[in-house]
Amino acid sequence: MKKVILTSIAAFALVTTTQAALIQTFFDDFSGDLSQWNQTHLAGSGISINGSQQLVVDADQNDPRGMVLTTYSTPSSLDLSNLVGDEEIYMRISFDVISGSTHGGELLISATPGSGSDSAVGTHTLSPLADPAGGGRGHGHGRYTGSVDAGPSNSGLNGTSTQSPVGKNVRLDWISSLLGEGQATRRVEVYYDNALEFQFDEPVDASRLEFSGGPVGFYLLLNRDFTIDNFSISEAIPEPGSIALLGCGALMLAAARRRRS
């Protein structure tokens, strides 16, 4: 009877949903250097740190369509969403928009640069997030695999905004799907200064908002200069207690098997 009880407890420990917390995994306040950013794919654009310790992007006027990416790579949306419950946040990206130009600041998710300056294989993008004229539309260019289709312009909380994020904090939250919906992501919510500004909804069984593991960054276009500060990424990370519980369960099952043998 004791062996049965121990084995049952161990099995329960292994199948119980892992508890995860949203933990900051990347942060740059640009008070030092640009070592946390990959500058290989700027394609003629320039980035620098100004006297206020902020990231300044000078996009090339000849439209080479480069990108600036973090040296840090996030896990995939599927890996992250598996760590949280239904309709919970599994990834957050946040940054302060100091200045921007029209349609500047397209955010890249899981960017894998291709062979040309205008190529990003498997990249999802949400744009424009640093646009004083409003916008906030999902990018629909064919150069992106599975780009977000945010719907018609000026449709309220369906992917557009008439408000400028300049001078505000922009936060994007990736929300996990409900059980049985068939994809990792239910929606991406976009906040300006902690107020919900718009959101991208994912239809059931679609995968437009999902992403593979990879770096995060910005797509650089047509002299669309912008300045940002305090760029951060937070991800769902298993809490120590959950990891310990899973490890305890594995050890108990192993011990039970040894005793049976």
Secondary structure, 3 states (H helix, E strand, C coil): CHHHHHHHHHHHHHHCCCCEEEEEEEEECCCCCCCCEECCCCCCCEEEECCCCCEEEECCCCCCCEEEEEEEEECCHHHHHCCCCCCCEEEEEEEEEEEECCCECEEEECCEECCCCCCEECCEEECCCECCCCECCECCCCCCCCCCCCCCCCCCCCCCECCCCCCEEEEEEEEECCCCCCCCEEEEEEEECCEEEEEEECCCCCCCCCCCCEEEEEEECCCCCEEEEEEEEEEEEECHHHHHHHHHHHHHHHHHHHHHC
